[in-house]
Amino acid sequence: MAGDYHRGEMDISEQAATFAAFNGMTKWGSLGVAVLLLFITLLFCTPTGFIGSAIAAVVLLAAGIFFLRDKPVPAH
């Protein structure tokens, strides 16, 4: 069995797709948790109130989307 392996001949498209999906879920899930945590913390632990907490959460969400979006790959 080990002799059947030939380096570089395996189709890795499924592994690459799974890796990309995992990275995407991790990236966007982390942003969602951070936004929710900021909102709840400001709402319950400061006198900011609902509107102030929501504004801060939306600002963090917008900044996160801006910085975490996929960037185009420059051509060589």
Summary of the structure (lengths in Angstrom):
residues: 76
radius of gyration: 20.5
end to end distance: 40.2
largest distance: 67.4
contacts: 138
relative contact order: 0.10
helix: 74%
strand: 0%
